[in-house]
Amino acid sequence: MSYELLAAVQEAATNPEAGFAIGKGLGIAGAVIGAGLGIGQIGAAAAQGIARQPEAAGNIQTAALIVAALIEGAALFGLVLVAIG
């Protein structure tokens, strides 16, 4: 795997188009990893909140879904910016 990365970096040094491709790949990876971490934390906090207060499960689930949708929207916005940039 490190050989492929080295070859990509060497190609990027001589070809600006390859450098843009590497940058786009890193941008996409950052957006996806950030969204995954954020939604994972929301799920963990919602599960913990429901375990502590089962009678509020409906409100907690609704709030968690809304926040997860906002995070996903921000991640998609980031992916679009990376794709057009």
N, C-alpha and C positions, 0 to 999 in steps of 0.2 A: 504494500500500500504506500509506503514512503517513497518508493521509486516513482509511482504515478504522480504523487504530489510534487516531487522534485522536477519531473518532466514538465508538469503544468506550470510551475514557477519559472523554469527556464524558457518555456514557450511564451509566457507572459512578458518576460524581459525583452524579447525580440519582437513580439506581436502585440500591439496595444489592444486588439480585439480580444485576445485571450485573457488579458488582465481584466477587462470589463466583465468577461464571463465568470472569472474567479470571484470578483467583487459581488456580482449578482448572486452567485451561489452562496456566498457568506451572508449576504443580506437576507436571502430567503431562509437560510438555516437559522439565523438569529430571530426572525419573526416567528417562525414555527416553534422553536424551542421556548421562546419567551411566552407565547400563548399557551403552550402545553404546561409549563410550570405554573402559570397563573391559574389556569382552569383546574389543575391538580390541587392547588392550595385551596381554591374555593370548594372543591368537592370534599376535601379533608375537613375543612372548617364546618361545612354544612352537616356532614356526618357526625361530627363531634357535638354540634349544637343540637341536632335531633336526638342524639343519645342522652344529652343532659336534660333536654326539655321536650319529650315526645309529643306533648299537646300542641306545641308550636311548629310541628313538622310541615304543615302546609305553607305557613308564612316563610319559613326558612327555605323550603324548596323553591318557592316563587322568587324570592330575593336572589338565591344562588343562580337560578336559570337566567334571570335578567342580567346579573353581573357577568356570567359566563358568555352570554350573547354579546355584551358590550366588548369584552376582551376579544372574542372571536372577530367581531367587526373591526376592531383596531388592528388585529393581525392581518386580516384580509386587505385593509387599507395599506398596511406596510408592504404586503406582497405586491399590490398593484403599483405602488411607488417604485419598488425595486424593478418590476418588470418593465415599466416605461422609462425608467431612468437610465 
